[in-house]
Amino acid sequence: MTKLHRSWVESANNASTSFPLNNLPYGVFSVGETSPRCGVAIGDYILDIQLLEGAGLLDFNGAFEAGSWNAFMAQGRSKWDALRARLIELLSEGSNEQERVAAYLVAQCEATLHMPFQVREYTDFYAGIQHAKNMGEILRGSPDLPANWLHIPIGYNGRASSIVVSGTPIHRPNGQTKAPDAEVPSFGPTKRLDIELELGAIVGTGTKLGQPITVDEADDMIFGYVLLNDWSARDIQGWEYQPLGPFQGKAFGTSISPWIVTAVALNPFRAATPPREKALLPYLNGTKNGLYDIDLEVLMQPKGAATATVISRTNYNRMYYSAAEQLCHHASSGCAMNTADLLGSGTISGPTRDEFGSLMELSWAGRKPFALDTGEIRSFIEDGDTLTLRGKAQGDGYVIGFGDCSGMILPAVTRCRSEA
């Protein structure tokens, strides 16, 4: 296991920081009335990349001027590696350029974080085997998987327009539902609002229409990862999803963490996919370990509560399909992939209840409510509740963190725009 790389930024050497020199995640921030700009988290600070390039300490053809990481991602892996190497050179203990670089550090506590990239398109997968078995047991009375599940990473196309950065409130969605004893459906706010604990993979370099890729090529195309909460309205989804899958039950909001943790920063934590219950077709076979050892947890905090309750702890290595396998399959038909496409892993659940990655599983569709530390009881999310996802990879004396992925639920909007 790689050891801590020491920095002259002292807070980056703290064993508890999420942002040591080993990490260097990419985000977008602003201070006061300034425009959003690209930055790199280091300890308790953010390094202003746009100003750093303006000062001549970096040279990436103005890729950071738009206040988004999209243009830089499109430059490809050689540039990704070059920037990381240069940042390590500038920020390492004993750097000859410490004094010049220090002028471009901003305290994280003074900054507002924004979407780190402009999502081009969004695909969500259903690739956690324990989650799939749990949902089968809950909805159909059997943990048996769909016939295709062990052969392909199942996914659906979501809404890029609904993806927001951590801290953005989410309104409870309205939708059409049908009670089991009702003759006709009704319209109104969801009564079964849920989360899905996921990891999002960001496509750095794309493919041309008609061009398939291998799993290893797909792995090299992934720029980095974010925590991802795919908010879900289970009653809306349950009424609409036959036969074409989720639609409005998923379209109202997806939250991501504010920092892109690069694939190279996670390399020391690679983990193998689990033994295959059925052999995959050859095009889905790669040569690298595709998962990562990333500890994950979900916290729930009612409005007015002083503290949050940890309601789930699991690990990304519980997944059945890797992000590279998902990306490979996505492109296998010739579907063009774009810079800044986002792929949701699917809900990450482990084999025991305390590892389940959704409230649908934790409460077993409301049949087994659970208690919070406040004494309150929950089956699904209530208005005013804040849900937070956290993730970290534990190294030798350091932690690779993502920053929180949080969102508070606001009441449903009850009037149409034309009625306002």
C-alpha positions as CSV (number, residue, x, y, z in Angstrom):
1,M,0.0,0.0,0.0
2,T,1.3,3.5,-0.9
3,K,2.3,5.6,2.0
4,L,1.4,9.2,2.7
5,H,3.0,11.8,0.4
6,R,4.0,14.7,2.6
7,S,3.1,18.3,1.6
8,W,4.2,21.7,2.7
9,V,0.5,22.3,3.3
10,E,0.5,21.0,6.8
11,S,-3.2,20.2,7.0
12,A,-2.7,17.8,4.1
13,N,-0.5,15.6,6.3
14,N,-3.2,15.1,9.0
15,A,-4.1,11.4,9.0
16,S,-7.8,12.3,9.2
17,T,-8.0,14.7,6.3
18,S,-9.9,13.6,3.2
19,F,-7.5,15.5,1.0
20,P,-3.9,14.6,1.4
21,L,-1.3,15.0,-1.4
22,N,-2.2,11.4,-2.4
23,N,-5.7,12.5,-3.4
24,L,-5.8,15.9,-5.2
25,P,-9.4,15.7,-6.2
26,Y,-10.8,18.2,-8.7
27,G,-13.7,20.6,-8.0
28,V,-15.2,24.0,-8.9
29,F,-15.5,26.7,-6.2
30,S,-16.2,30.4,-5.7
31,V,-15.5,32.9,-2.9
32,G,-17.9,35.8,-2.4
33,E,-19.0,37.3,-5.7
34,T,-16.2,35.7,-7.8
35,S,-17.1,33.5,-10.7
36,P,-16.9,29.7,-10.2
37,R,-13.4,28.4,-11.1
38,C,-11.5,25.1,-11.1
39,G,-9.7,24.1,-7.9
40,V,-7.9,21.2,-6.3
41,A,-8.5,20.2,-2.7
42,I,-5.4,19.9,-0.6
43,G,-5.8,19.6,3.2
44,D,-8.0,22.4,4.5
45,Y,-7.5,24.5,1.3
46,I,-8.3,24.7,-2.4
47,L,-5.6,25.5,-4.9
48,D,-7.0,27.9,-7.5
49,I,-6.0,26.2,-10.8
50,Q,-7.2,28.9,-13.1
51,L,-5.1,31.6,-11.4
52,L,-2.2,29.2,-11.2
53,E,-2.2,28.7,-14.9
54,G,-2.6,32.5,-15.4
55,A,0.6,32.9,-13.3
56,G,2.5,30.6,-15.7
57,L,2.9,27.8,-13.2
58,L,0.7,25.5,-15.4
59,D,0.2,25.3,-19.1
60,F,-2.9,23.4,-20.3
61,N,-4.1,25.7,-23.1
62,G,-6.6,27.6,-21.0
63,A,-8.6,24.4,-20.2
64,F,-9.8,25.8,-16.9
65,E,-11.1,29.1,-18.0
66,A,-14.8,28.0,-18.3
67,G,-15.1,27.1,-14.6
68,S,-15.6,23.4,-15.4
69,W,-13.3,20.4,-15.8
70,N,-14.9,19.3,-19.1
71,A,-12.3,20.9,-21.4
72,F,-9.5,19.4,-19.4
73,M,-11.0,15.9,-19.4
74,A,-11.3,16.0,-23.2
75,Q,-7.5,16.6,-23.5
76,G,-6.9,12.9,-22.6
77,R,-4.8,10.8,-20.3
78,S,-1.4,12.2,-21.1
79,K,-2.6,15.6,-19.9
80,W,-4.3,14.1,-16.9
81,D,-1.0,12.5,-15.9
82,A,0.9,15.6,-16.6
83,L,-1.3,17.8,-14.4
84,R,-1.2,15.4,-11.5
85,A,2.6,15.1,-11.7
86,R,3.0,18.9,-11.8
87,L,0.6,19.4,-8.8
88,I,2.6,16.9,-6.8
89,E,5.8,18.7,-7.7
90,L,4.3,22.1,-6.7
91,L,2.7,20.9,-3.4
92,S,5.3,18.3,-2.1
93,E,7.3,19.0,1.0
94,G,10.5,20.9,0.0
95,S,9.1,22.3,-3.3
96,N,11.1,25.2,-4.7
97,E,7.9,27.0,-5.7
98,Q,6.1,26.9,-2.4
99,E,6.0,30.7,-1.9
100,R,4.5,31.4,-5.4
101,V,2.0,28.6,-5.1
102,A,0.9,29.5,-1.5
103,A,-0.6,32.8,-2.9
104,Y,-3.2,30.8,-4.8
105,L,-4.5,28.8,-1.8
106,V,-8.1,29.5,-0.6
107,A,-9.5,28.2,2.7
108,Q,-12.2,25.6,2.1
109,C,-14.3,27.1,4.9
110,E,-14.6,30.4,2.9
111,A,-15.6,28.7,-0.4
112,T,-18.8,27.7,-2.0
113,L,-18.6,24.5,-4.0
114,H,-20.4,24.0,-7.4
115,M,-21.0,21.2,-9.9
116,P,-17.4,20.0,-10.7
117,F,-18.3,19.3,-14.4
118,Q,-21.2,19.8,-16.8
119,V,-22.8,16.4,-17.1
120,R,-23.3,15.5,-20.8
121,E,-25.5,12.4,-20.4
122,Y,-26.4,10.1,-17.5
123,T,-26.9,6.4,-17.3
124,D,-27.8,4.5,-14.2
125,F,-27.0,0.9,-13.7
126,Y,-28.6,-1.9,-11.6
127,A,-25.3,-3.7,-10.9
128,G,-25.3,-4.6,-7.2
129,I,-26.2,-8.3,-6.8
130,Q,-27.3,-8.0,-3.2
131,H,-29.6,-5.1,-4.0
132,A,-31.0,-6.9,-7.0
133,K,-31.8,-10.0,-4.9
134,N,-33.3,-7.9,-2.1
135,M,-35.6,-6.0,-4.5
136,G,-36.7,-9.3,-6.0
137,E,-37.5,-10.7,-2.6
138,I,-39.4,-7.5,-1.6
139,L,-41.3,-7.0,-4.9
140,R,-41.8,-10.5,-6.2
141,G,-41.3,-12.7,-3.1
142,S,-38.2,-14.3,-4.6
143,P,-34.5,-13.4,-4.6
144,D,-34.1,-14.9,-8.1
145,L,-32.5,-12.6,-10.5
146,P,-33.9,-11.6,-13.9
147,A,-32.7,-14.0,-16.6
148,N,-30.3,-11.5,-18.1
149,W,-28.9,-10.1,-14.9
150,L,-25.8,-12.4,-14.6
151,H,-24.9,-11.8,-18.3
152,I,-25.1,-8.0,-18.8
153,P,-24.9,-4.8,-16.7
154,I,-28.5,-3.7,-16.8
155,G,-29.0,0.1,-17.0
156,Y,-31.4,2.9,-18.1
157,N,-30.8,6.4,-19.4
158,G,-31.5,9.1,-16.8
159,R,-31.8,12.8,-16.8
160,A,-28.6,14.9,-16.8
161,S,-30.7,18.0,-16.2
162,S,-31.6,16.8,-12.7
163,I,-28.1,16.2,-11.4
164,V,-27.1,18.6,-8.7
165,V,-24.1,19.1,-6.4
166,S,-24.1,18.2,-2.7
167,G,-26.0,20.7,-0.6
168,T,-28.7,21.4,-3.2
169,P,-32.2,20.8,-1.6
170,I,-34.5,18.4,-3.4
171,H,-38.3,18.9,-3.6
172,R,-40.4,15.8,-2.9
173,P,-41.6,14.8,-6.3
174,N,-45.2,14.7,-7.5
175,G,-46.3,11.8,-9.6
176,Q,-48.9,9.3,-10.5
177,T,-49.4,6.3,-8.2
178,K,-51.9,3.5,-7.8
179,A,-52.8,2.0,-4.4
180,P,-53.3,-1.8,-4.5
181,D,-57.0,-1.5,-3.6
182,A,-57.7,1.5,-5.9
183,E,-59.5,1.2,-9.2
184,V,-57.7,4.1,-10.8
185,P,-54.4,5.9,-10.1
186,S,-54.1,9.3,-8.3
187,F,-51.7,12.2,-8.6
188,G,-49.7,13.8,-5.7
189,P,-46.5,13.8,-3.7
190,T,-44.7,10.5,-3.3
191,K,-45.2,8.7,0.0
192,R,-42.2,6.4,-0.5
193,L,-39.2,8.7,-1.1
194,D,-35.9,6.8,-1.0
195,I,-32.2,7.1,-1.7
196,E,-29.7,4.8,-3.6
197,L,-26.1,4.7,-2.4
198,E,-24.0,4.7,-5.5
199,L,-20.6,5.6,-7.0
200,G,-20.6,7.6,-10.2
201,A,-17.9,7.1,-12.9
202,I,-17.1,10.0,-15.1
203,V,-16.1,9.4,-18.7
204,G,-13.1,11.4,-19.6
205,T,-12.5,10.7,-23.3
206,G,-15.3,9.5,-25.5
207,T,-15.8,7.2,-28.5
208,K,-17.1,7.7,-32.0
209,L,-20.5,6.5,-33.1
210,G,-20.2,2.8,-34.1
211,Q,-17.0,2.3,-32.2
212,P,-17.0,-0.5,-29.5
213,I,-14.3,-0.7,-26.9
214,T,-12.7,-3.3,-24.7
215,V,-13.0,-3.4,-20.9
216,D,-9.4,-2.3,-20.5
217,E,-9.9,0.6,-23.0
218,A,-13.0,1.6,-21.0
219,D,-11.0,1.5,-17.8
220,D,-8.5,4.0,-19.3
221,M,-11.3,6.3,-20.4
222,I,-12.6,6.8,-16.9
223,F,-11.4,10.2,-15.5
224,G,-12.6,9.8,-11.9
225,Y,-15.4,9.1,-9.5
226,V,-18.0,10.9,-7.3
227,L,-20.4,9.7,-4.7
228,L,-23.9,9.6,-6.2
229,N,-27.3,9.5,-4.6
230,D,-30.0,8.5,-7.0
231,W,-33.1,9.8,-5.2
232,S,-36.0,7.4,-5.9
233,A,-39.8,7.7,-5.5
234,R,-40.7,4.0,-5.1
235,D,-44.5,4.3,-5.4
236,I,-44.2,6.4,-8.6
237,Q,-41.6,4.0,-9.9
238,G,-43.6,0.9,-9.0
239,W,-46.6,2.1,-11.0
240,E,-44.8,3.3,-14.1
241,Y,-41.8,1.0,-14.6
242,Q,-43.6,-1.9,-16.5
243,P,-42.6,-2.5,-19.2
244,L,-39.9,0.2,-20.0
245,G,-38.3,0.8,-16.6
246,P,-37.9,3.9,-14.4
247,F,-39.0,7.3,-15.6
248,Q,-40.5,10.0,-13.3
249,G,-39.7,8.0,-10.2
250,K,-36.0,8.7,-10.9
251,A,-36.0,11.9,-13.0
252,F,-36.5,14.5,-10.3
253,G,-33.1,14.6,-8.7
254,T,-29.7,12.9,-8.5
255,S,-27.0,14.4,-6.1
256,I,-23.3,14.0,-6.5
257,S,-20.3,14.9,-4.2
258,P,-18.4,18.1,-5.1
259,W,-15.0,16.6,-5.7
260,I,-13.9,14.3,-8.6
261,V,-11.5,11.7,-7.1
262,T,-9.4,10.7,-10.0
263,A,-9.0,7.1,-11.1
264,V,-5.2,7.3,-10.6
265,A,-5.7,8.4,-6.9
266,L,-7.8,5.2,-6.4
267,N,-5.3,2.8,-8.1
268,P,-3.8,1.6,-4.8
269,F,-7.2,0.5,-3.7
270,R,-8.2,-1.7,-6.7
271,A,-10.2,-4.8,-5.8
272,A,-11.3,-7.7,-7.9
273,T,-14.9,-8.3,-9.0
274,P,-16.5,-11.3,-7.3
275,P,-16.5,-14.8,-8.7
276,R,-19.0,-15.0,-11.6
277,E,-22.0,-17.1,-11.0
278,K,-22.2,-17.5,-14.8
279,A,-19.3,-16.9,-17.1
280,L,-19.5,-13.5,-18.9
281,L,-19.3,-13.3,-22.7
282,P,-15.7,-12.6,-23.8
283,Y,-16.2,-9.0,-24.7
284,L,-16.9,-8.2,-21.0
285,N,-13.6,-9.7,-19.8
286,G,-10.8,-7.4,-18.8
287,T,-7.3,-7.8,-17.3
288,K,-7.5,-5.3,-14.4
289,N,-9.2,-5.4,-11.0
290,G,-12.2,-3.2,-11.7
291,L,-13.6,-2.4,-8.3
292,Y,-12.1,-0.4,-5.4
293,D,-11.9,-0.9,-1.6
294,I,-14.0,2.2,-0.7
295,D,-15.8,2.3,2.7
296,L,-19.2,3.9,2.3
297,E,-21.9,5.0,4.8
298,V,-25.3,6.7,4.8
299,L,-26.4,9.1,7.4
300,M,-30.0,10.4,8.1
301,Q,-30.7,13.6,10.1
302,P,-34.3,14.8,10.8
303,K,-34.9,18.6,10.7
304,G,-33.9,20.1,14.0
305,A,-31.9,17.1,15.1
306,A,-28.4,17.9,16.5
307,T,-26.8,14.9,15.0
308,A,-27.2,12.4,12.2
309,T,-27.7,8.7,12.5
310,V,-25.5,6.3,10.5
311,I,-28.1,3.9,9.0
312,S,-25.9,1.9,6.7
313,R,-22.2,1.0,6.2
314,T,-20.9,-1.0,3.2
315,N,-18.1,-1.0,0.6
316,Y,-17.9,-0.4,-3.1
317,N,-16.2,-3.8,-3.5
318,R,-19.7,-5.4,-2.9
319,M,-20.6,-4.6,-6.6
320,Y,-20.9,-7.3,-9.2
321,Y,-20.0,-5.3,-12.3
322,S,-17.3,-2.7,-12.4
323,A,-17.6,0.8,-14.0
324,A,-15.3,-0.3,-16.8
325,E,-17.5,-3.3,-17.6
326,Q,-20.5,-1.0,-17.6
327,L,-18.9,1.4,-19.9
328,C,-17.7,-1.3,-22.2
329,H,-21.2,-2.8,-22.5
330,H,-22.7,0.7,-23.0
331,A,-20.5,1.2,-26.1
332,S,-20.8,-2.4,-27.3
333,S,-23.7,-1.6,-29.7
334,G,-21.8,1.4,-31.2
335,C,-23.4,3.9,-28.8
336,A,-21.2,7.0,-28.8
337,M,-19.8,7.9,-25.4
338,N,-19.0,11.5,-24.6
339,T,-16.6,13.4,-22.4
340,A,-18.4,14.1,-19.1
341,D,-20.9,11.3,-19.4
342,L,-21.8,10.0,-15.9
343,L,-22.4,6.3,-15.1
344,G,-24.2,5.5,-11.8
345,S,-23.0,2.2,-10.4
346,G,-26.3,1.0,-9.1
347,T,-27.2,0.6,-5.5
348,I,-24.4,-0.7,-3.4
349,S,-25.6,-3.2,-0.7
350,G,-23.9,-5.9,1.3
351,P,-25.3,-9.2,2.6
352,T,-26.6,-7.9,6.0
353,R,-29.2,-5.4,6.8
354,D,-26.7,-2.9,8.2
355,E,-25.1,-2.8,4.7
356,F,-28.2,-2.1,2.7
357,G,-27.9,0.9,0.4
358,S,-31.5,2.0,0.2
359,L,-34.4,2.6,2.6
360,M,-36.5,0.3,0.6
361,E,-34.2,-2.5,1.8
362,L,-33.5,-1.1,5.3
363,S,-37.2,-0.9,6.1
364,W,-38.1,-3.9,3.8
365,A,-40.7,-1.7,1.9
366,G,-42.0,-0.3,5.2
367,R,-42.7,-3.6,6.8
368,K,-39.7,-3.3,9.1
369,P,-39.3,0.4,10.2
370,F,-36.0,1.4,11.8
371,A,-35.2,3.8,14.6
372,L,-32.9,6.8,14.5
373,D,-30.6,7.9,17.4
374,T,-33.2,10.7,18.1
375,G,-35.8,8.0,18.8
376,E,-37.8,8.8,15.6
377,I,-38.9,6.0,13.4
378,R,-38.5,5.9,9.6
379,S,-39.5,3.7,6.7
380,F,-39.0,6.3,4.0
381,I,-37.8,9.9,3.9
382,E,-39.9,12.7,5.5
383,D,-39.8,16.4,4.6
384,G,-36.9,18.1,6.3
385,D,-34.8,15.0,6.5
386,T,-31.2,15.4,5.3
387,L,-29.5,12.3,3.8
388,T,-25.7,12.2,3.5
389,L,-23.4,9.8,1.7
390,R,-19.8,9.5,2.7
391,G,-16.9,7.5,1.3
392,K,-13.2,7.0,1.9
393,A,-10.4,4.6,0.9
394,Q,-8.1,4.0,3.8
395,G,-4.4,4.1,3.0
396,D,-1.2,3.7,5.1
397,G,-1.4,6.8,7.2
398,Y,-3.8,8.7,4.9
399,V,-7.4,8.7,3.6
400,I,-8.7,9.3,0.1
401,G,-12.1,11.1,0.6
402,F,-14.8,12.4,-1.7
403,G,-16.5,15.1,0.5
404,D,-20.1,14.7,1.6
405,C,-22.9,14.1,-0.8
406,S,-25.9,15.6,1.0
407,G,-29.4,16.8,0.3
408,M,-32.4,18.0,2.3
409,I,-35.9,17.1,1.2
410,L,-38.3,20.0,0.8
411,P,-42.1,19.7,0.6
412,A,-43.6,19.0,-2.8
413,V,-44.5,21.9,-5.1
414,T,-48.2,21.7,-5.3
415,R,-49.0,24.2,-8.0
416,C,-48.3,24.0,-11.7
417,R,-46.4,26.9,-13.2
418,S,-49.4,28.2,-15.1
419,E,-51.3,28.4,-11.8
420,A,-48.7,30.5,-10.0
